[in-house]
Amino acid sequence: MKKRKPLSELESLKAIKKCQRQQYYENNKEKILKSAKEYRKNNKEKVTKSAKEYKENNKEKILKSAKEYRKNNKEKIAKIGKKYYENNKDKITKYAKEYGENNKEKIKRFQKKYRKNNKDKITKYHKEHYKNNKEKIAKQVKEYRENNREKIKKYHKKYGKNNKDKITKYAKEYRENNREKIRRIQKEHYQKNKDKITKTGKEHYQKNKDKITKTHKKYRENNKEKIKTIQKEYYENNKEKVNQYVLKRLKTDAKFKLLVNLRQRVRIALNDYSKTGKIRKSSYYGIDYTKIIEKLGKPPKTPYQVHHIVPLCCYNFNNLESIKKAFAPDNHSYVGIKEHRLIHSELIKSGVQ
């Protein structure tokens, strides 16, 4: 064992004085604290100035000391902090609110800087906290949303207006990187809330019919190629599903069946009687299926076919106005299948077709 180096005379005196000071402090704690408090009260400016100067000249030393102290006294600090908060709740809340209102920009700058420098730390903390408090957080969020609906709505509207490009960019990137996840969540949510979603969707559509129609029309006009590609890809990957859906709808939806038949008839007529065939949308030729269906009205219960009062072969299908007249709503009517076949046979005999 090493021999301890004897202290010099000066060091011995220092050690003795330190012990004496400590002993004096222990014996006169209340008196010293009271005296210090009074001195600070009577010399506020001087104390503040002195403290400021000391902080400026000893930043690193103070930070290091504070860090070490916090590390070695975590529980003690937490306990003191908790106790102080419980005894001064209103005072702390009031001060925090006032400080927040008076230092908005400063707080924003600090938070932004802190988040930037501690991304991983913050993410890790939030994940752990959420994992350990899932139910509690869900309950709090639900309660807050219910009690602050208007406030939340107003905030989102304002934020969306001021950050359009940022939101669009983030949403686009997120969708591209999380397609499968989004689909899975949407599917699960829809299955759990089918009736509610259907009801809400219908109500929303009825309230905003014109707006929705206008938005959809505008989107279709600006994204023709994109929509075509998506529809083509979907059909290629889901042929059976699409065919089954169409067959089922043809059996159950009379209007849909009528629309399909009318579209087929237009395509066949243009391919048979025009030089180019059907190369454009029906609206280009002036054909309005909605008006035709409205004019025809409810389909009869007995087997029927849609009859063209003036036969299609009587029109010039290389002329737009003539095509429009051929498929005008007034040129359509319901006729029984047998009757329609007889009319068709008579036309063939007379050489019209």
Backbone hydrogen bonds, N-H to C=O, Kabsch-Sander energy under -0.5 kcal/mol:
donor,donor_aa,acceptor,acceptor_aa,energy
12,S,8,S,-2.3
13,L,9,E,-2.0
14,K,10,L,-2.1
15,A,11,E,-2.4
16,I,12,S,-2.3
17,K,13,L,-2.6
18,K,14,K,-2.3
19,C,15,A,-2.2
20,Q,16,I,-2.3
21,R,17,K,-2.5
22,Q,18,K,-2.5
23,Q,19,C,-2.4
24,Y,20,Q,-2.6
25,Y,21,R,-2.7
26,E,22,Q,-2.3
27,N,23,Q,-2.0
28,N,24,Y,-1.5
29,K,26,E,-0.5
32,I,28,N,-2.8
33,L,29,K,-2.7
34,K,30,E,-2.3
35,S,31,K,-2.5
36,A,32,I,-2.7
37,K,33,L,-2.3
38,E,34,K,-2.2
39,Y,35,S,-2.3
40,R,36,A,-2.5
41,K,37,K,-2.0
42,N,38,E,-2.3
43,N,39,Y,-1.4
44,K,41,K,-0.6
47,V,43,N,-3.1
48,T,44,K,-2.9
49,K,45,E,-2.7
50,S,46,K,-2.6
51,A,47,V,-2.9
52,K,48,T,-2.6
53,E,49,K,-2.5
54,Y,50,S,-2.3
55,K,51,A,-2.6
56,E,52,K,-2.5
57,N,53,E,-2.1
58,N,54,Y,-1.4
62,I,58,N,-2.7
63,L,59,K,-2.7
64,K,60,E,-2.6
65,S,61,K,-2.4
66,A,62,I,-3.0
67,K,63,L,-2.7
68,E,64,K,-2.3
69,Y,65,S,-2.5
70,R,66,A,-2.7
71,K,67,K,-2.2
72,N,68,E,-2.1
73,N,69,Y,-1.3
77,I,73,N,-2.8
78,A,74,K,-2.7
79,K,75,E,-2.5
80,I,76,K,-2.5
81,G,77,I,-3.1
82,K,78,A,-2.6
83,K,79,K,-2.3
84,Y,80,I,-2.8
85,Y,81,G,-2.5
86,E,82,K,-2.4
87,N,83,K,-1.8
88,N,84,Y,-1.3
92,I,88,N,-2.8
93,T,89,K,-2.6
94,K,90,D,-2.6
95,Y,91,K,-2.4
96,A,92,I,-2.9
97,K,93,T,-2.3
98,E,94,K,-2.4
99,Y,95,Y,-3.0
100,G,96,A,-2.5
101,E,97,K,-2.1
102,N,98,E,-2.1
103,N,99,Y,-1.3
107,I,103,N,-2.6
108,K,104,K,-2.5
109,R,105,E,-2.6
110,F,106,K,-2.4
111,Q,107,I,-3.0
112,K,108,K,-2.6
113,K,109,R,-2.4
114,Y,110,F,-2.8
115,R,111,Q,-2.9
116,K,112,K,-2.1
117,N,113,K,-2.0
118,N,114,Y,-1.3
119,K,116,K,-0.5
122,I,118,N,-2.7
123,T,119,K,-2.6
124,K,120,D,-2.6
125,Y,121,K,-2.3
126,H,122,I,-2.8
127,K,123,T,-2.4
128,E,124,K,-2.3
129,H,125,Y,-2.9
130,Y,126,H,-2.8
131,K,127,K,-2.5
132,N,128,E,-2.1
133,N,129,H,-1.1
137,I,133,N,-2.8
138,A,134,K,-2.6
139,K,135,E,-2.3
140,Q,136,K,-2.4
141,V,137,I,-2.9
142,K,138,A,-2.3
143,E,139,K,-2.4
144,Y,140,Q,-2.6
145,R,141,V,-2.6
146,E,142,K,-2.2
147,N,143,E,-2.0
148,N,144,Y,-1.3
152,I,148,N,-2.7
153,K,149,R,-2.6
154,K,150,E,-2.6
155,Y,151,K,-2.4
156,H,152,I,-2.8
157,K,153,K,-2.1
158,K,154,K,-2.2
159,Y,155,Y,-2.9
160,G,156,H,-2.7
161,K,157,K,-1.9
162,N,158,K,-1.9
163,N,159,Y,-1.3
167,I,163,N,-2.7
168,T,164,K,-2.6
169,K,165,D,-2.6
170,Y,166,K,-2.4
171,A,167,I,-3.0
172,K,168,T,-2.4
173,E,169,K,-2.3
174,Y,170,Y,-2.8
175,R,171,A,-2.6
176,E,172,K,-2.2
177,N,173,E,-1.9
178,N,174,Y,-1.3
182,I,178,N,-2.6
183,R,179,R,-2.5
184,R,180,E,-2.5
185,I,181,K,-2.5
186,Q,182,I,-2.7
187,K,183,R,-2.5
188,E,184,R,-2.5
189,H,185,I,-2.7
190,Y,186,Q,-2.6
191,Q,187,K,-2.4
192,K,188,E,-1.9
193,N,189,H,-1.8
194,K,191,Q,-0.5
197,I,193,N,-2.8
198,T,194,K,-2.5
199,K,195,D,-2.5
200,T,196,K,-2.7
201,G,197,I,-2.9
202,K,198,T,-2.3
203,E,199,K,-2.4
204,H,200,T,-2.8
205,Y,201,G,-2.3
206,Q,202,K,-2.4
207,K,203,E,-2.0
208,N,204,H,-1.8
209,K,206,Q,-0.5
212,I,208,N,-2.8
213,T,209,K,-2.5
214,K,210,D,-2.4
215,T,211,K,-2.4
216,H,212,I,-2.8
217,K,213,T,-2.4
218,K,214,K,-2.3
219,Y,215,T,-2.5
220,R,216,H,-2.6
221,E,217,K,-2.2
222,N,218,K,-1.9
223,N,219,Y,-1.3
227,I,223,N,-2.6
228,K,224,K,-2.3
229,T,225,E,-2.5
230,I,226,K,-2.4
231,Q,227,I,-2.8
232,K,228,K,-2.5
233,E,229,T,-2.7
234,Y,230,I,-2.7
235,Y,231,Q,-2.5
236,E,232,K,-2.5
237,N,233,E,-2.0
238,N,234,Y,-1.3
242,V,238,N,-2.6
243,N,239,K,-2.7
244,Q,240,E,-2.6
245,Y,241,K,-2.0
246,V,242,V,-2.5
247,L,243,N,-2.6
248,K,244,Q,-2.4
249,R,245,Y,-2.4
250,L,246,V,-2.5
251,K,247,L,-1.4
252,T,248,K,-1.6
253,D,249,R,-3.1
254,A,252,T,-0.7
257,K,253,D,-2.1
258,L,254,A,-2.2
259,L,255,K,-2.4
260,V,256,F,-2.5
261,N,257,K,-2.4
262,L,258,L,-2.4
263,R,259,L,-2.4
264,Q,260,V,-2.3
265,R,261,N,-2.4
266,V,262,L,-2.3
267,R,263,R,-2.4
268,I,264,Q,-2.8
269,A,265,R,-2.6
270,L,266,V,-2.5
271,N,267,R,-2.2
272,D,268,I,-2.4
273,Y,269,A,-2.9
274,S,270,L,-1.5
277,G,270,L,-0.5
279,I,277,G,-0.9
284,Y,281,K,-1.2
285,Y,281,K,-0.8
285,Y,282,S,-0.8
286,G,283,S,-1.0
287,I,282,S,-2.1
288,D,286,G,-0.5
289,Y,287,I,-0.6
292,I,288,D,-1.7
293,I,289,Y,-2.7
294,E,290,T,-2.3
295,K,291,K,-2.3
296,L,292,I,-2.5
297,G,293,I,-2.1
305,Q,335,V,-2.8
307,H,305,Q,-0.5
307,H,333,S,-3.6
309,I,307,H,-0.7
309,I,331,N,-1.5
314,C,311,P,-1.7
315,Y,312,L,-1.8
317,F,315,Y,-0.9
319,N,316,N,-1.4
323,I,319,N,-2.1
324,K,320,L,-2.3
325,K,321,E,-1.9
326,A,322,S,-2.2
327,F,323,I,-1.9
328,A,325,K,-1.5
331,N,328,A,-2.2
332,H,329,P,-1.4
333,S,307,H,-1.7
335,V,305,Q,-2.4
337,I,303,P,-1.0
340,H,336,G,-2.6
341,R,337,I,-2.2
342,L,338,K,-2.0
343,I,339,E,-2.3
344,H,340,H,-2.3
345,S,341,R,-2.4
346,E,342,L,-2.4
347,L,343,I,-2.1
348,I,344,H,-1.9
349,K,345,S,-2.5
350,S,346,E,-2.3
351,G,348,I,-0.9
352,V,347,L,-2.2
353,Q,347,L,-0.9
